[in-house]
């Protein structure tokens, strides 16, 4: 936000569109600048030291903030407050209905989306700013099931960091329990939460029960480094090969092939059966198809388009099986070091092997 005026001018977009792309801390700084020194100082005094420091730095970096940006930020703040009041009165559906009538379905969806974290508060949210190594220390003497419950309910990035901090043998055991975990009784969640909260000397309340499962574990591993991911999957495969494969398939989907660089896509296409490719591309959007066509010769792309167009309808199972075979090729190429699959923020040196 150090040069909002020039940044807005360069994008050529509306103030609303520019504000939509601004980080939350930058919006907060604009809001305080717009409110004036007296009101801003009262708000900053209510923040914890770390938040106040970060926000003060953002304000210090601010240059001249265009009036239209200030107005857009203020409007967003008012919309959020109104939406939260509607939720308090009648719930999410009531808030969405009121906002749709007054602002239209698209704008209402944007506001509800911004407030998703408030709408669906997670248990253990008070751990959000706790370093992963401290969380592991607090959990050290807890059972693997308790560890799994806590990790399953952290945001994926933090959960990945906590999983990485565990000893290798514990990683696999905890990961298995996360994958097998279904919905937990709220009273059980509250009891575990109280134990952890007491250790942190923090008082906080939560409303929703937790849910683990294969998908949350896949999200965690997608944010973990490759060493942790491989260790968990290999250990799981020793005791439950089906579960390990189910998780493995969620870590990289056929649509993700389009996210590879051109050279990697071309290497994959050399290995793929054209019939499989034609069937697999039936189940994806035009953007994925265009990435494939762009990495083929004109003649090859033309023939593939014709095969897709004239082939008979395929059952979903057949399409997914063809996609699975292509994903397996990508994984084989990755294991050999021929291609590199981009991972989440948890990737480490092992990523480039």
C-alpha positions as CSV (number, residue, x, y, z in Angstrom):
1,X,0.0,0.0,0.0
2,X,3.1,2.3,-0.1
3,X,1.9,3.8,-3.4
4,X,-1.8,3.1,-3.7
5,X,-2.3,5.9,-6.2
6,X,0.3,4.7,-8.6
7,X,-0.7,1.0,-8.1
8,X,-4.3,1.8,-8.8
9,X,-3.4,3.8,-11.9
10,X,-1.2,1.0,-13.2
11,X,-3.9,-1.7,-12.9
12,X,-6.5,0.5,-14.6
13,X,-9.2,-1.3,-12.6
14,X,-12.0,0.1,-10.4
15,X,-11.3,1.0,-6.8
16,X,-13.5,-1.9,-5.7
17,X,-11.6,-4.4,-7.8
18,X,-8.3,-3.0,-6.5
19,X,-9.5,-3.3,-2.9
20,X,-10.6,-6.9,-3.5
21,X,-7.0,-7.8,-4.2
22,X,-5.6,-5.9,-1.2
23,X,-4.3,-7.9,1.8
24,X,-6.4,-7.7,4.9
25,X,-3.7,-5.8,6.8
26,X,-3.5,-3.2,4.0
27,X,-7.3,-2.7,4.1
28,X,-7.1,-2.3,7.9
29,X,-4.4,0.4,7.5
30,X,-6.5,2.3,5.0
31,X,-9.5,2.0,7.3
32,X,-7.6,3.5,10.2
33,X,-6.2,6.3,8.0
34,X,-9.7,7.1,6.8
35,X,-11.1,7.2,10.3
36,X,-8.5,9.7,11.5
37,X,-5.8,9.8,14.2
38,X,-8.1,9.9,17.3
39,X,-10.3,6.9,16.3
40,X,-7.4,5.0,14.9
41,X,-5.4,5.3,18.1
42,X,-8.4,4.0,20.1
43,X,-8.6,0.9,17.8
44,X,-4.9,0.2,17.9
45,X,-4.9,0.3,21.7
46,X,-7.3,-2.6,21.7
47,X,-5.0,-4.8,19.6
48,X,-2.4,-7.2,20.9
49,X,1.2,-6.0,20.6
50,X,2.0,-8.1,17.5
51,X,-1.1,-6.9,15.6
52,X,-0.5,-3.3,16.6
53,X,3.1,-3.5,15.4
54,X,2.2,-5.0,12.0
55,X,-0.7,-2.6,11.5
56,X,1.5,0.4,12.5
57,X,4.1,-0.7,10.0
58,X,1.5,-0.9,7.3
59,X,0.2,2.6,8.1
60,X,3.8,3.9,8.1
61,X,4.3,2.4,4.6
62,X,1.2,4.1,3.3
63,X,1.5,6.8,0.8
64,X,-1.3,9.0,-0.5
65,X,-4.4,6.8,-0.4
66,X,-6.9,7.8,-3.2
67,X,-10.3,8.8,-1.9
68,X,-12.0,6.2,-4.1
69,X,-9.9,3.5,-2.4
70,X,-10.8,4.8,1.1
71,X,-14.5,4.8,0.1
72,X,-14.3,1.2,-1.2
73,X,-12.6,0.0,2.0
74,X,-15.1,1.8,4.2
75,X,-18.0,0.3,2.1
76,X,-16.6,-3.2,2.5
77,X,-16.2,-2.7,6.3
78,X,-19.9,-1.5,6.5
79,X,-21.0,-4.5,4.4
80,X,-19.2,-6.9,6.6
81,X,-20.6,-5.4,9.8
82,X,-24.1,-5.5,8.4
83,X,-23.7,-9.1,7.2
84,X,-22.5,-10.2,10.7
85,X,-25.5,-8.5,12.3
86,X,-27.8,-10.4,9.9
87,X,-26.1,-13.6,10.8
88,X,-26.5,-12.9,14.5
89,X,-30.3,-12.3,13.9
90,X,-31.1,-15.3,11.7
91,X,-28.1,-17.3,10.6
92,X,-26.1,-17.5,7.4
93,X,-29.1,-18.3,5.1
94,X,-31.0,-15.3,6.5
95,X,-28.0,-13.0,6.0
96,X,-27.5,-14.3,2.4
97,X,-31.2,-13.8,1.6
98,X,-31.2,-10.2,2.9
99,X,-28.0,-9.3,1.1
100,X,-29.2,-10.9,-2.1
101,X,-32.3,-8.8,-2.0
102,X,-30.5,-5.6,-1.4
103,X,-27.2,-6.1,-3.3
104,X,-27.8,-8.9,-5.8
105,X,-26.7,-12.5,-5.7
106,X,-23.1,-12.0,-6.9
107,X,-22.3,-9.2,-4.5
108,X,-23.9,-11.1,-1.6
109,X,-21.8,-14.2,-2.4
110,X,-18.7,-12.1,-2.3
111,X,-19.5,-10.7,1.2
112,X,-20.5,-14.1,2.6
113,X,-17.2,-15.4,1.1
114,X,-15.2,-12.7,2.9
115,X,-16.8,-13.7,6.2
116,X,-16.3,-17.5,5.7
117,X,-13.8,-17.7,8.5
118,X,-16.3,-16.0,10.9
119,X,-19.2,-18.2,9.7
120,X,-17.3,-21.4,10.1
121,X,-15.1,-21.0,13.1
122,X,-12.9,-24.0,13.7
123,X,-12.1,-25.6,17.0
124,X,-8.5,-24.8,18.1
125,X,-8.6,-21.5,16.2
126,X,-6.8,-20.0,19.1
127,X,-3.7,-21.9,18.0
128,X,-3.6,-20.0,14.7
129,X,-0.6,-17.9,15.8
130,X,1.1,-20.5,17.9
131,X,4.4,-21.7,16.4
132,X,4.3,-25.3,15.2
133,X,7.1,-26.5,17.5
134,X,5.2,-25.1,20.6
135,X,2.0,-27.0,19.5
136,X,4.1,-30.2,19.2
137,X,5.5,-29.6,22.7
138,X,2.0,-29.2,24.1
139,X,0.8,-32.4,22.4
140,X,3.9,-34.4,23.2
141,X,2.4,-36.4,26.0
142,X,-1.1,-36.7,24.4
143,X,-2.3,-39.8,22.6
144,X,-2.1,-40.1,18.8
145,X,-5.8,-39.8,18.6
146,X,-5.7,-36.4,20.5
147,X,-2.9,-35.2,18.2
148,X,-4.9,-36.2,15.2
149,X,-8.0,-34.4,16.4
150,X,-6.0,-31.2,17.0
151,X,-4.1,-31.4,13.7
152,X,-7.2,-32.2,11.7
153,X,-8.8,-28.9,12.8
154,X,-5.8,-26.6,12.2
155,X,-5.6,-24.7,9.0
156,X,-3.8,-26.8,6.4
157,X,-0.5,-24.8,6.4
158,X,-0.1,-24.9,10.2
159,X,-1.3,-28.5,10.3
160,X,1.4,-29.4,7.8
161,X,4.1,-27.6,9.9
162,X,3.0,-29.5,13.1
163,X,3.0,-32.8,11.2
164,X,6.5,-32.1,10.0
165,X,7.7,-31.4,13.5
166,X,6.6,-34.9,14.7
167,X,9.0,-37.8,14.7
168,X,8.7,-39.9,11.5
169,X,7.0,-42.9,13.2
170,X,4.4,-40.6,14.9
171,X,3.7,-38.8,11.6
172,X,2.3,-41.9,10.0
173,X,0.3,-43.0,13.0
174,X,-1.2,-39.5,13.5
175,X,-1.9,-39.2,9.7
176,X,-3.7,-42.5,9.7
177,X,-6.0,-41.4,12.5
178,X,-6.7,-38.1,10.7
179,X,-7.7,-39.9,7.6
180,X,-10.0,-42.3,9.5
181,X,-11.5,-39.6,11.6
182,X,-15.2,-38.8,11.0
183,X,-17.3,-36.2,12.8
184,X,-16.5,-35.9,16.5
185,X,-18.9,-35.2,19.3
186,X,-18.9,-31.5,20.3
187,X,-18.4,-32.5,23.9
188,X,-15.3,-34.5,23.1
189,X,-13.9,-31.6,21.0
190,X,-14.6,-29.2,23.8
191,X,-12.8,-31.4,26.4
192,X,-9.7,-31.7,24.3
193,X,-9.8,-28.0,23.4
194,X,-10.0,-27.1,27.1
195,X,-6.9,-29.2,27.9
196,X,-4.9,-27.6,25.1
197,X,-6.3,-24.1,26.0
198,X,-5.4,-24.6,29.6
199,X,-1.8,-25.4,28.7
200,X,-1.6,-22.2,26.7
201,X,-3.4,-20.2,29.4
202,X,-5.8,-18.9,26.8
203,X,-9.6,-18.6,27.1
204,X,-11.6,-19.0,24.0
205,X,-14.9,-20.6,23.0
206,X,-15.9,-22.5,19.8
207,X,-19.2,-23.6,18.4
208,X,-18.6,-26.3,15.8
209,X,-17.5,-29.9,16.0
210,X,-14.5,-31.2,14.1
211,X,-14.2,-33.4,11.1
212,X,-11.2,-35.3,9.9
213,X,-11.0,-37.6,6.9
214,X,-8.9,-38.4,3.9
215,X,-9.5,-35.0,2.2
216,X,-8.3,-32.9,5.2
217,X,-5.2,-35.1,5.5
218,X,-4.5,-34.7,1.7
219,X,-4.8,-30.9,2.2
220,X,-2.2,-31.1,5.1
221,X,0.2,-33.2,3.0
222,X,-0.1,-30.9,0.0
223,X,1.3,-28.2,2.3
224,X,4.0,-30.4,3.8
225,X,7.4,-31.0,2.4
226,X,8.0,-33.9,0.1
227,X,10.0,-35.9,2.8
228,X,7.1,-35.7,5.2
229,X,4.6,-36.6,2.5
230,X,6.6,-39.6,1.3
231,X,7.3,-40.8,4.9
232,X,3.6,-40.7,5.7
233,X,2.4,-42.4,2.5
234,X,5.1,-45.1,2.7
235,X,4.4,-45.9,6.4
236,X,0.6,-46.0,5.7
237,X,1.1,-48.2,2.7
238,X,2.8,-50.8,4.9
239,X,-0.4,-51.2,7.0
240,X,-3.2,-49.9,4.7
241,X,-2.3,-49.8,1.1
242,X,-5.8,-48.8,0.0
243,X,-5.9,-45.8,2.3
244,X,-2.4,-44.7,1.2
245,X,-3.5,-44.9,-2.4
246,X,-6.7,-43.0,-1.7
247,X,-4.7,-40.2,-0.2
248,X,-2.1,-40.3,-2.9
249,X,-4.7,-39.8,-5.6
250,X,-6.0,-36.7,-3.8
251,X,-2.6,-35.1,-3.6
252,X,-2.4,-34.6,-7.4
253,X,-5.4,-34.6,-9.7
254,X,-5.6,-34.9,-13.5
255,X,-6.6,-31.2,-13.6
256,X,-3.3,-30.4,-12.0
257,X,-1.4,-31.7,-15.0
258,X,-2.3,-28.3,-16.6
259,X,-0.3,-26.6,-13.9
260,X,2.9,-28.2,-14.9
261,X,5.4,-26.2,-17.1
262,X,5.3,-26.8,-20.9
263,X,8.4,-29.0,-20.9
264,X,6.9,-31.3,-18.2
265,X,3.5,-31.5,-20.0
266,X,5.3,-32.4,-23.3
267,X,7.2,-35.2,-21.4
268,X,3.9,-36.5,-20.0
269,X,2.2,-36.4,-23.4
270,X,5.0,-38.6,-24.9
271,X,4.2,-41.3,-22.3
272,X,0.4,-41.1,-22.5
273,X,-1.8,-43.4,-24.5
274,X,-3.8,-41.1,-26.9
275,X,-7.0,-43.0,-26.3
276,X,-6.6,-42.4,-22.6
277,X,-5.9,-38.8,-23.2
278,X,-9.0,-38.3,-25.4
279,X,-11.2,-40.0,-22.8
280,X,-9.6,-38.1,-19.8
281,X,-10.1,-34.7,-21.5
282,X,-13.8,-35.2,-21.7
283,X,-14.1,-34.7,-18.0
284,X,-12.3,-31.4,-17.7
285,X,-12.8,-27.7,-18.6
286,X,-11.6,-26.0,-21.8
287,X,-8.6,-24.4,-19.9
288,X,-7.1,-27.8,-19.2
289,X,-7.8,-29.0,-22.7
290,X,-6.2,-25.9,-24.2
291,X,-3.0,-26.5,-22.2
292,X,-2.8,-30.0,-23.6
293,X,-3.4,-28.9,-27.2
294,X,-0.9,-26.0,-26.8
295,X,1.9,-28.5,-26.1
296,X,1.2,-30.8,-29.1
297,X,1.9,-30.4,-32.8
298,X,-0.9,-28.7,-34.8
299,X,-1.7,-32.0,-36.5
300,X,-1.6,-33.9,-33.2
301,X,-3.9,-31.4,-31.6
302,X,-6.3,-31.5,-34.5
303,X,-6.5,-35.3,-34.4
304,X,-7.1,-35.3,-30.7
305,X,-9.9,-32.7,-31.0
306,X,-11.6,-34.9,-33.6
307,X,-11.3,-38.0,-31.5
308,X,-12.8,-36.2,-28.5
309,X,-15.6,-34.8,-30.7
310,X,-16.6,-38.0,-32.4
311,X,-16.1,-40.6,-29.6
312,X,-19.3,-41.9,-28.0
313,X,-20.3,-40.7,-24.5
314,X,-18.2,-42.3,-21.7
315,X,-19.2,-43.3,-18.2
316,X,-17.8,-41.2,-15.5
317,X,-15.9,-44.2,-14.1
318,X,-14.2,-44.8,-17.5
319,X,-13.2,-41.1,-17.6
320,X,-11.8,-41.2,-14.1
321,X,-9.9,-44.4,-14.8
322,X,-8.2,-42.9,-17.8
323,X,-7.4,-39.8,-15.8
324,X,-5.9,-42.0,-13.1
325,X,-3.6,-43.7,-15.5
326,X,-2.3,-40.4,-16.7
327,X,-1.8,-39.2,-13.1
328,X,0.1,-42.4,-12.4
329,X,2.5,-41.5,-15.3
330,X,3.0,-38.0,-13.9
331,X,3.8,-39.6,-10.5
332,X,6.3,-42.0,-12.1
333,X,8.0,-39.2,-13.9
334,X,8.1,-37.2,-10.7
335,X,9.7,-40.1,-8.8
336,X,12.4,-40.4,-11.4
337,X,13.1,-36.7,-11.2
338,X,12.0,-36.0,-14.8
339,X,9.3,-33.6,-13.8
340,X,8.7,-31.5,-10.7
341,X,5.2,-31.0,-9.2
342,X,4.8,-27.7,-7.4
343,X,3.8,-28.1,-3.8
344,X,2.4,-25.9,-1.1
345,X,4.3,-23.6,1.2
346,X,5.7,-26.6,3.1
347,X,8.1,-27.6,0.3
348,X,11.7,-27.8,1.2
349,X,15.1,-28.7,-0.4
350,X,13.7,-32.1,-1.3
351,X,11.4,-30.5,-3.8
352,X,14.1,-30.1,-6.4
353,X,15.5,-33.6,-6.4
